[in-house]
């Protein structure tokens, strides 16, 4: 699991640059990454989260207040409907007492007709009774036998006598069905009074409530001022039981508030006191149900926020990782470059040392060579010495060892030569002419015809003079070695416009076989081992051309000759090893 | 006729041995331990070939070469030196050195070069003589 995780770790994560000393913090890429990520995340996410929170709150509050407002409106409407229903019946009774003289009302037949008419026109009335001022029911129309009942001691009788109007709580009464009573006192011209009392069944009343547009979880009930249910409830208890909430405070207007029941469910409750009645209209709604649309919106909001956060974080982490990785890479490059420079310097020092040593060794080596040669000469030329073939063999062995040492010192000097690059404006014409001049004598001995074709328009370009000389010297030397007496060497220069210059060195010597052709630039590959070749000449030449940013190609046919083509750039790209310029003399690799 | 050679080198050991070796090869060898000595010897005696070291104390081989070539242009100079740069080599050639060899040198090759140099000098002298004779003939009206 850990290994899996490590695969995704960026390269800089575990990197610690111990060598950077007091500036270590500058190279603590993990810290840089963390800073970048936290800063960006902070800047990007804080406003987002803040806005989301504000939006969350505002929307929630708006929805809540919308719910409250809606409830309030509903309660107001219903209160009006219920008030109207009650007022209507009150006015009907009022009309009856005004329209019918007391004596008429005492006529049972007439009362029954009135009841019948009320039932037909308004509805809701179940009986009518006329009670005189002493509390005795003097006339009754309805399904019960209540004539002569004495109501003098009843509470409602006292109240109606005092206030003129009375609306009762809902009760079961004799008929054992919920109903309530409206009673009206009417003053007679003679100062006496009577009461018209009517029972109203709950059917119409409940119809009003049931027609309310309520959510499935909503409930509309009427309670009396003691909190007892006057109508059946959908969710609470039966009629005449107490509601599970506190009785709301009196208010002449519609009120809405929130409360919770014993189970912790929050309810939105709207209520209105119905004036001049014991009734309170109460609408309860479960808040959770009302808030369902909000929960959906909230889910969207939170999901959007979460997706945004994840997206932003992914982008920030991705970008930070990418950038810090690039920084890390650049730093690694820098460190590598430093190491290379250091290495190049080290090599240059070694080169200088080697050159010095080689130089110093060459002189004693020459002495050994000459002394051994002298011994050989004495053995060969003087007749007074008894020539022992063994001596000559030993001297020859010394001489060949000296030759090997000579080759090594030359190689060392060549190596030192390799370390240095000195860039200056060079003319390829001068360089080739120098080389031809240098090797002219040898060409003369071998009767080799050297021709050079160098067009005038070849421009001067920046390069390393010594290295170029070395390159062509090696190539011409090689060509000489491949040719017998009377050979032809041709050097031709051609310009590749604005980009490079190509120099071909062709001979009509022995040529190189296809098998060898592939290996000519390999170090220590030589066909001249018997004549003392080190096998380094062409390999060094190849290296030198590469160092100068050029390219070397070879074409050859056995028996016909060989052609080397060196292509050199007119515009140089800077090289690391040039940063250190030394003063070691350029050497000739033989 | 034996080749008259002047060996110039500030390394006495080398000078002694090399002169002996060349003598074995039938050459008439004189030596000079410094460039100055060589210049004074040139003035007194006539040599065919000078074998000159490039790196010497006091006076450098190239400077000596310049002087020698001005004093006696027909002198054939072979440079025999330790490590040499191409630039120096080219310069020496331009100054009229006949050839250049690096130490340690193969005596056979050196011998061959000396003989070629000698032959060349002979041809030069011959040509000069011929020119002089022709000049005299022309001037004197013979």
HADDOCK unambig.tbl for C-alpha pairs under 7 A between the chains (distance, minus, plus):
assign (segid A and resid 359 and name CA) (segid B and resid 83 and name CA) 6.54 0.50 0.50
assign (segid A and resid 362 and name CA) (segid B and resid 82 and name CA) 6.27 0.50 0.50
assign (segid A and resid 362 and name CA) (segid B and resid 103 and name CA) 6.96 0.50 0.50
assign (segid A and resid 363 and name CA) (segid B and resid 82 and name CA) 6.70 0.50 0.50
assign (segid A and resid 365 and name CA) (segid B and resid 104 and name CA) 6.58 0.50 0.50
assign (segid A and resid 366 and name CA) (segid B and resid 103 and name CA) 5.67 0.50 0.50
assign (segid A and resid 366 and name CA) (segid B and resid 104 and name CA) 4.35 0.50 0.50
assign (segid A and resid 367 and name CA) (segid B and resid 14 and name CA) 5.64 0.50 0.50
assign (segid A and resid 369 and name CA) (segid B and resid 104 and name CA) 6.29 0.50 0.50
assign (segid A and resid 370 and name CA) (segid B and resid 14 and name CA) 6.96 0.50 0.50
assign (segid A and resid 370 and name CA) (segid B and resid 17 and name CA) 6.23 0.50 0.50
assign (segid A and resid 370 and name CA) (segid B and resid 18 and name CA) 6.38 0.50 0.50
assign (segid A and resid 371 and name CA) (segid B and resid 17 and name CA) 6.31 0.50 0.50
assign (segid A and resid 374 and name CA) (segid B and resid 17 and name CA) 6.51 0.50 0.50
assign (segid A and resid 374 and name CA) (segid B and resid 21 and name CA) 5.66 0.50 0.50
assign (segid A and resid 377 and name CA) (segid B and resid 21 and name CA) 6.45 0.50 0.50
assign (segid A and resid 377 and name CA) (segid B and resid 24 and name CA) 6.90 0.50 0.50
assign (segid A and resid 381 and name CA) (segid B and resid 24 and name CA) 6.48 0.50 0.50
assign (segid A and resid 406 and name CA) (segid B and resid 104 and name CA) 6.72 0.50 0.50
assign (segid A and resid 434 and name CA) (segid B and resid 90 and name CA) 6.17 0.50 0.50
assign (segid A and resid 437 and name CA) (segid B and resid 90 and name CA) 6.83 0.50 0.50
assign (segid A and resid 438 and name CA) (segid B and resid 89 and name CA) 6.77 0.50 0.50
assign (segid A and resid 438 and name CA) (segid B and resid 90 and name CA) 5.58 0.50 0.50
assign (segid A and resid 438 and name CA) (segid B and resid 93 and name CA) 6.83 0.50 0.50
assign (segid A and resid 441 and name CA) (segid B and resid 99 and name CA) 6.76 0.50 0.50
assign (segid A and resid 585 and name CA) (segid B and resid 85 and name CA) 6.63 0.50 0.50
assign (segid A and resid 586 and name CA) (segid B and resid 85 and name CA) 5.48 0.50 0.50
assign (segid A and resid 587 and name CA) (segid B and resid 84 and name CA) 6.47 0.50 0.50
assign (segid A and resid 587 and name CA) (segid B and resid 85 and name CA) 5.12 0.50 0.50
assign (segid A and resid 587 and name CA) (segid B and resid 86 and name CA) 6.99 0.50 0.50
assign (segid A and resid 588 and name CA) (segid B and resid 85 and name CA) 6.34 0.50 0.50
assign (segid A and resid 588 and name CA) (segid B and resid 86 and name CA) 6.53 0.50 0.50
